[in-house]
Protein backbone atom coordinates (compact mmCIF):
# COMPACT_ATOMS: atom_id res chain seq x y z
CA UNK A 1 0.00 0.00 0.00
CA UNK A 2 0.95 3.64 -0.43
CA UNK A 3 2.60 5.93 2.10
CA UNK A 4 0.33 7.90 4.44
CA UNK A 5 0.94 11.66 4.04
CA UNK A 6 -0.08 14.24 6.61
CA UNK A 7 -1.27 17.26 4.64
CA UNK A 8 -0.61 19.56 7.57
CA UNK A 9 2.99 18.33 7.91
CA UNK A 10 3.49 18.50 4.12
CA UNK A 11 2.23 22.12 4.02
CA UNK A 12 4.47 23.09 7.00
CA UNK A 13 7.49 21.53 5.28
CA UNK A 14 6.77 23.32 1.97
CA UNK A 15 6.31 26.65 3.79
CA UNK A 16 9.62 26.13 5.58
CA UNK A 17 11.38 25.37 2.28
CA UNK A 18 9.90 28.49 0.70
CA UNK A 19 10.98 30.66 3.66
CA UNK A 20 14.51 29.25 3.47
CA UNK A 21 14.61 29.99 -0.27
CA UNK A 22 13.31 33.55 0.19
CA UNK A 23 15.70 34.15 3.08
CA UNK A 24 18.63 33.13 0.88
CA UNK A 25 17.41 35.48 -1.88
CA UNK A 26 17.15 38.43 0.51
CA UNK A 27 20.60 37.75 1.96
CA UNK A 28 22.01 37.67 -1.57
CA UNK A 29 20.31 40.97 -2.45
CA UNK A 30 21.55 42.86 0.61
CA UNK A 31 25.04 41.37 0.94
CA UNK A 32 26.64 44.33 -0.89
CA UNK A 33 24.46 47.01 0.70
CA UNK A 34 25.70 49.19 3.51
CA UNK A 35 23.14 48.57 6.23
CA UNK A 36 24.91 50.60 8.90
CA UNK A 37 22.33 52.81 10.63
CA UNK A 38 22.71 56.43 9.60
CA UNK A 39 21.63 59.45 11.62
CA UNK A 40 18.97 61.59 10.00
CA UNK A 41 19.51 65.30 9.93
CA UNK A 42 16.81 67.42 8.33
CA UNK A 43 18.04 69.63 5.54
CA UNK A 44 15.63 72.56 5.41
CA UNK A 45 16.34 75.28 2.88
CA UNK A 46 15.91 78.43 4.94
CA UNK A 47 19.24 80.07 4.30
CA UNK A 48 20.58 80.21 7.85
CA UNK A 49 24.36 79.95 7.61
CA UNK A 50 26.84 78.08 9.76
CA UNK A 51 26.47 75.55 12.54
CA UNK A 52 24.13 77.76 14.55
CA UNK A 53 22.06 78.27 11.43
CA UNK A 54 21.80 74.51 11.02
CA UNK A 55 20.67 74.29 14.65
CA UNK A 56 18.01 76.97 14.05
CA UNK A 57 16.84 75.16 10.91
CA UNK A 58 16.56 71.90 12.85
CA UNK A 59 14.56 73.64 15.57
CA UNK A 60 12.23 75.10 12.94
CA UNK A 61 11.78 71.61 11.51
CA UNK A 62 11.05 70.16 14.97
CA UNK A 63 8.52 72.92 15.63
CA UNK A 64 6.77 72.20 12.33
CA UNK A 65 6.55 68.49 13.17
CA UNK A 66 5.17 69.21 16.64
CA UNK A 67 2.57 71.58 15.18
CA UNK A 68 1.60 68.90 12.68
CA UNK A 69 0.87 66.54 15.59
CA UNK A 70 -1.03 69.27 17.50
CA UNK A 71 1.67 69.60 20.16
CA UNK A 72 1.31 73.38 20.01
CA UNK A 73 2.58 74.08 23.53
CA UNK A 74 5.89 72.31 22.83
CA UNK A 75 6.14 73.92 19.39
CA UNK A 76 5.68 77.34 20.98
CA UNK A 77 8.48 76.66 23.46
CA UNK A 78 10.79 75.79 20.57
CA UNK A 79 9.63 78.87 18.65
CA UNK A 80 10.52 81.04 21.65
CA UNK A 81 13.97 79.46 21.75
CA UNK A 82 14.40 80.15 18.02
CA UNK A 83 13.51 83.81 18.55
CA UNK A 84 16.00 84.07 21.45
CA UNK A 85 18.78 82.49 19.36
CA UNK A 86 18.07 84.79 16.44
CA UNK A 87 18.02 87.87 18.68
CA UNK A 88 21.26 86.95 20.46
CA UNK A 89 23.12 86.22 17.25
CA UNK A 90 21.65 88.99 15.13
CA UNK A 91 20.10 86.58 12.63
CA UNK A 92 17.15 88.32 11.02
CA UNK A 93 15.61 85.55 8.89
WOPEGI-V56112 format. One record per run of one state. SS is the DSSP state (H for helix, E for strand, L for the rest). FROM is the first residue (numbers start at 0). LEN is the number of residues. If there is no record, write none. Layout:
# WOPEGI-V56112
ss=[SS SS]
from=[FROM FROM]
len=[LEN LEN]
This chain:
# WOPEGI-V56112
ss=[L H L H L H L]
from=[0 6 30 49 68 71 89]
len=[6 24 19 19 3 18 4]
